[in-house]
């Protein structure tokens, strides 16, 4: 399982430094573009993004500090064949996860079969309030972001499943618009699959889970408000779908229905695309101090008076402890072999795994089971001796709160840096949409670690983004 010493897979160059066929045309174009011209385009993109207001709050910096997510003007290229495999694997995974969620809130067959341990029901993201509730069309995760990493020619692994309120799709869409504006000549030369229909696909899927008999469902996007780090995305997606962006105070419950306050009086809401975590969505059912949610919303939802996307209680399926069992879920529910593999994972609640991890801490990546965004995480090879010792004590005090994985040699893509174009580590988050069917648009959020040698691609930790081109055959 030790992959730390392995040389990263270079997506543009072969070992003899010849250009891979998929990048041949782009490499030829790139060789004729001086660095200062690319840098000028990068600065133009930054100015345009700033005008649009695409900012991201970096937690840990000064209060209220916001900045742009760095945008790389060098795209990531994937072939149609590579994309077909990735998309099929991601769809397979989300189908199984939706079936798992229905199961643990109903018959719990997978627990009775001994495949997933009963302790999953003690997970803080498991919501007993959802037990026995039949959600529309059995869909819990209407939007899922599946984080993938590449380690070889055909070696893609699932690093994480994001099923609660996955973010980043606005950057996928805006990055594409920016690239088309900056480099129109490339889009005339390449046959690149489009992504701009994503909002319409999402809207159609949301409408599909409205109550039977509703001819023109009213869909809204529920945001925590302007102080949320992803508020730009909430406003952007609502605008792109042509739906109202609302906060909790804009909605109220009456007679087993949810209504929106409008200048023309109350209007019934059929589907809520919520970007608020479970804990804050209804102060009568979860955190009583929440000012963000809608009092009584859970009761209406449980009674079928409104649809929520994603469903309450999906978080138990994207917990890092649950992640370990997803390959078995695919076999159990679908009777299929997983198309995409997990990253090998140590469960620190197991004595042998704990001993191995403590003995090899400097070689591994350790994550909090319920952490996200790159927080609560140790990258062993990049950590100082003091950081290793401090994290060791945290693990020993609560081993079951952590998992560990080998330090994968993430693939690299050409990236514009201060001295020119150089390889930097990347990951990929395609967005899987479930409604009438389970689909992906042919594109994804590609995150890039801008510091040389860094493996941390999270925007909240200083990473950037780049456009992903799926090339038609």
Secondary structure, DSSP 8 states (H G I E B T S, - for coil): ---TTS---BSSB-TTS-B-GGGHHHHHHHHTS-HHHHHHHHHHHHHHHHHHT--EE-TTSSTT-EE---EEEEEEEEEHHHHHHHHHHHHHHHHHHHHHHHHHTTT-HHHHTTSS-GGGGGSTT--GGGTT---GGG-S-SEEEEEEEE-SSS-EEEEEEE-SS---HHHHHHHHHHHHHH-HHHHHHS-B---TTHHHHHHHHHHHTS-TT-SS--EEEE---TTSTTHHHHHHHHHHHT-EEE-GGGEEE-SS-EEE--TTS-EEE-EEEE-S-HHHH-TTTS-TT-SSS-TTHHHHHHTTSSEEES-TTTHHHHSHHHHTTHHHHIIIII----SSEE--EEETTSHHHHHHHHHTGGGEEEEETT--TT-SEEEGGG--HHHHHHHHHHHHH-GGGEEEEE-----EEEEEETTEEEEEEEEEEEEEEESSSEEE-S--EEEE--STT-----GGGT-EEEEEEEE--
